[in-house]
């Protein structure tokens, strides 16, 4: 287990404690070997990575611009602006679902073809494309979408920026 201590100097340190029981020939514990290791550097790096992740997620979640990250159309991440755009109450209503199901049927084929272009790294056409999506209440919403290939959870995924044209 890991724990934090305060050194005499007032500095904090993280220690990892490994306790190994040593048994006799009958299987009874004779004594324990206690190994303490200073993991302060590793723990501080882990905390920094966690803080960066939280900051990044807060930045995206609270952005006024709608974002979605998907893997071949399967929604992995959406921010609050996209939930508001689609008039959804929570992320569970879209995560794990096929993104193109939210598109008007007449736009699905074109959006699917664009997805293939992005995966083929064909970013010559990296411009906004207009589509009509359907909100949770059935309302059609005109949007423009710009997509790029990114690494997300060590996988090639698509990050799409979605602008609401209906408001303009």
C-alpha positions as a Python dict, from the first residue, in 0.01 Angstrom:
ca = {
    (1, 'X'): (0, 0, 0),
    (2, 'X'): (104, 361, -49),
    (3, 'X'): (86, 643, 202),
    (4, 'X'): (209, 997, 253),
    (5, 'X'): (437, 1103, 538),
    (6, 'X'): (571, 1433, 659),
    (7, 'X'): (950, 1448, 691),
    (8, 'X'): (1121, 1638, 974),
    (9, 'X'): (1196, 1911, 721),
    (10, 'X'): (821, 1958, 670),
    (11, 'X'): (841, 1812, 319),
    (12, 'X'): (585, 1551, 214),
    (13, 'X'): (697, 1212, 83),
    (14, 'X'): (508, 915, -58),
    (15, 'X'): (610, 568, 51),
    (16, 'X'): (510, 228, -80),
    (17, 'X'): (499, -50, 177),
    (18, 'X'): (532, -413, 70),
    (19, 'X'): (482, -664, 347),
    (20, 'X'): (590, -1022, 270),
    (21, 'X'): (513, -1304, 516),
    (22, 'X'): (786, -1567, 560),
    (23, 'X'): (657, -1910, 663),
    (24, 'X'): (826, -2210, 819),
    (25, 'X'): (814, -2567, 684),
    (26, 'X'): (470, -2615, 847),
    (27, 'X'): (326, -2309, 670),
    (28, 'X'): (308, -2098, 983),
    (29, 'X'): (421, -1736, 954),
    (30, 'X'): (755, -1695, 1128),
    (31, 'X'): (813, -1327, 1048),
    (32, 'X'): (747, -1054, 793),
    (33, 'X'): (980, -872, 560),
    (34, 'X'): (874, -512, 536),
    (35, 'X'): (1003, -321, 233),
    (36, 'X'): (956, 55, 220),
    (37, 'X'): (1027, 240, -102),
    (38, 'X'): (1014, 614, -172),
    (39, 'X'): (770, 668, -461),
    (40, 'X'): (736, 1046, -425),
    (41, 'X'): (857, 1122, -778),
    (42, 'X'): (625, 864, -937),
    (43, 'X'): (326, 970, -725),
    (44, 'X'): (376, 1340, -804),
    (45, 'X'): (395, 1257, -1176),
    (46, 'X'): (72, 1054, -1147),
    (47, 'X'): (-101, 1342, -966),
    (48, 'X'): (16, 1587, -1235),
    (49, 'X'): (-119, 1363, -1512),
    (50, 'X'): (-450, 1329, -1328),
    (51, 'X'): (-472, 1708, -1285),
    (52, 'X'): (-400, 1762, -1655),
    (53, 'X'): (-671, 1510, -1744),
    (54, 'X'): (-922, 1683, -1515),
    (55, 'X'): (-831, 2025, -1658),
    (56, 'X'): (-859, 1898, -2016),
    (57, 'X'): (-1194, 1736, -1945),
    (58, 'X'): (-1324, 2053, -1773),
    (59, 'X'): (-1209, 2260, -2069),
    (60, 'X'): (-1396, 2040, -2316),
    (61, 'X'): (-1702, 1982, -2097),
    (62, 'X'): (-1753, 2353, -2037),
    (63, 'X'): (-1665, 2473, -2386),
    (64, 'X'): (-1944, 2660, -2561),
    (65, 'X'): (-1854, 2464, -2874),
    (66, 'X'): (-2004, 2116, -2921),
    (67, 'X'): (-1754, 1829, -2948),
    (68, 'X'): (-1787, 1456, -2999),
    (69, 'X'): (-1521, 1185, -3012),
    (70, 'X'): (-1620, 861, -3180),
    (71, 'X'): (-1463, 536, -3295),
    (72, 'X'): (-1602, 449, -3639),
    (73, 'X'): (-1924, 620, -3538),
    (74, 'X'): (-1958, 478, -3186),
    (75, 'X'): (-1974, 771, -2942),
    (76, 'X'): (-1694, 763, -2684),
    (77, 'X'): (-1705, 1120, -2553),
    (78, 'X'): (-1939, 1416, -2586),
    (79, 'X'): (-1928, 1748, -2409),
    (80, 'X'): (-2214, 1938, -2243),
    (81, 'X'): (-2258, 2169, -2544),
    (82, 'X'): (-2336, 1869, -2765),
    (83, 'X'): (-2585, 1738, -2507),
    (84, 'X'): (-2757, 2078, -2511),
    (85, 'X'): (-2756, 2087, -2890),
    (86, 'X'): (-2924, 1746, -2910),
    (87, 'X'): (-3150, 1829, -2614),
    (88, 'X'): (-3027, 1527, -2418),
    (89, 'X'): (-3031, 1514, -2038),
    (90, 'X'): (-2719, 1307, -1980),
    (91, 'X'): (-2427, 1149, -2161),
    (92, 'X'): (-2564, 796, -2119),
    (93, 'X'): (-2825, 882, -2381),
    (94, 'X'): (-2551, 904, -2647),
    (95, 'X'): (-2235, 727, -2527),
    (96, 'X'): (-2197, 387, -2691),
    (97, 'X'): (-2457, 476, -2953),
    (98, 'X'): (-2393, 513, -3327),
    (99, 'X'): (-2349, 884, -3401),
    (100, 'X'): (-2505, 864, -3746),
    (101, 'X'): (-2835, 755, -3587),
    (102, 'X'): (-2871, 1120, -3481),
    (103, 'X'): (-2840, 1239, -3843),
    (104, 'X'): (-3137, 1294, -4069),
    (105, 'X'): (-3166, 983, -4286),
    (106, 'X'): (-3091, 1173, -4609),
    (107, 'X'): (-2753, 1291, -4465),
    (108, 'X'): (-2631, 960, -4321),
    (109, 'X'): (-2462, 825, -4634),
    (110, 'X'): (-2271, 1148, -4694),
    (111, 'X'): (-2165, 1163, -4327),
    (112, 'X'): (-2055, 798, -4340),
    (113, 'X'): (-1844, 867, -4650),
    (114, 'X'): (-1685, 1167, -4477),
    (115, 'X'): (-1601, 947, -4179),
    (116, 'X'): (-1419, 710, -4414),
    (117, 'X'): (-1223, 1002, -4564),
    (118, 'X'): (-1110, 1113, -4219),
    (119, 'X'): (-994, 761, -4130),
    (120, 'X'): (-802, 746, -4458),
    (121, 'X'): (-631, 1067, -4340),
    (122, 'X'): (-773, 1250, -4639),
    (123, 'X'): (-774, 1591, -4477),
    (124, 'X'): (-755, 1784, -4803),
    (125, 'X'): (-1129, 1821, -4757),
    (126, 'X'): (-1092, 1924, -4393),
    (127, 'X'): (-1366, 2182, -4407),
    (128, 'X'): (-1704, 2222, -4247),
    (129, 'X'): (-1973, 2000, -4393),
    (130, 'X'): (-2340, 2080, -4337),
    (131, 'X'): (-2589, 1822, -4217),
    (132, 'X'): (-2925, 1800, -4048),
    (133, 'X'): (-2934, 1617, -3716),
    (134, 'X'): (-3238, 1527, -3509),
    (135, 'X'): (-3267, 1638, -3147),
    (136, 'X'): (-3407, 1413, -2875),
    (137, 'X'): (-3741, 1592, -2908),
    (138, 'X'): (-3753, 1520, -3283),
    (139, 'X'): (-3658, 1874, -3386),
    (140, 'X'): (-3436, 1897, -3694),
    (141, 'X'): (-3118, 2099, -3631),
    (142, 'X'): (-2897, 2230, -3911),
    (143, 'X'): (-2530, 2191, -3819),
    (144, 'X'): (-2187, 2216, -3970),
    (145, 'X'): (-1932, 1955, -3871),
    (146, 'X'): (-1554, 1957, -3902),
    (147, 'X'): (-1372, 1634, -3819),
    (148, 'X'): (-1011, 1536, -3762),
    (149, 'X'): (-835, 1212, -3674),
    (150, 'X'): (-695, 1197, -3319),
    (151, 'X'): (-558, 940, -3078),
    (152, 'X'): (-807, 872, -2798),
    (153, 'X'): (-741, 590, -2553),
    (154, 'X'): (-452, 486, -2780),
    (155, 'X'): (-686, 435, -3077),
    (156, 'X'): (-746, 626, -3397),
    (157, 'X'): (-1074, 809, -3338),
    (158, 'X'): (-1250, 1108, -3484),
    (159, 'X'): (-1294, 1438, -3303),
    (160, 'X'): (-1576, 1643, -3452),
    (161, 'X'): (-1659, 2005, -3388),
    (162, 'X'): (-2034, 2068, -3432),
    (163, 'X'): (-2171, 2419, -3491),
    (164, 'X'): (-2543, 2487, -3466),
    (165, 'X'): (-2652, 2669, -3783),
    (166, 'X'): (-3017, 2680, -3675),
    (167, 'X'): (-2932, 2951, -3418),
    (168, 'X'): (-2777, 3180, -3681),
}
